[in-house]
């Protein structure tokens, strides 16, 4: 579920389900809804972060021979020391 889909549909479903719960005060229902929504958002953010980490490509390869040149090329799109002067 995308963030936009969640905004349009998910929040309403969670909120409506909790509001129909019997035996809880309005304040308790609101706290429960807030906690569940926070859990859903945290899960979605973790999935997004995991996806970004999985797709990340280390172009600089810090610690390997030539990493400084690769860094400056990625950062400033320059090659060799002549371009830096």
N, C-alpha and C positions, 0 to 999 in steps of 0.2 A: 504494500500500500504506500503510495507516495504521500508526501506531506500535504499536498493539495487535496488528495482524496480523503486523507484523514481529517483535514479541516472541514470538508464538506459533509462527510458521512460519519466518520469514526467518533468524533466528539459527541455528536448527537446520540448515537447508539449507546455509548457508555453512560452518558448523562441520563438518558431516558431509563435505562435499565436500573440504575441506582436509585433514581427518584421513585420507581415503583416498589422499591424494597420496603417492606412493612417493619415496624418496630424500631425505626431509627428516627431521631429528630432531624430537622432540616439541616442543622449545623453538622451533625454526624454524616449525613448524606453528602453534603458538600465536601467535607474532609475526605471521605472515601472516594468520591469522584475525582478530586484533585490528586490523590495518591495514585489512583489507577491511570489517570491521564499522564502523570509524570512518568510512571513505569513504561507506558506505551511509547512515549517520546524518547525516553532513555534507550529503549530497545532499538527504535528506529535509528537514532543517532549512532549507536554502537555498530549496527549493520552497515550504515553509510561509511563510518570510519574504517571498518574492516575491509570494505570494498576498495576504498582509496588506498589503503596499505597494500592490499593484494595487487593492485594495478600499478603501484609506484615503480618506476624504473630509475635506478641509481646511475646517473650518467657521469657523475664526478668520480665515483669509486675512491673515496677518501682513503688514504693510506697506501694506495698502490702507486707504482711509478707513474709519474705524469699527472697526478691528481691536480696540481696547481694550474697547469695549462687547461685541463678540462674544466676546472672551476671557473676560471676567468672567461673561457669561451662560453660557458653556459650563462654566466652572470652578465657579461658585457659584450658577448659575441665578437671577441677579438682572439687572434691566434698569434702566438709567439711573443717574445719580449719587445720586439720593435714596435708593435702596435700599442704597447702600454706607455711608451715614452712620448 
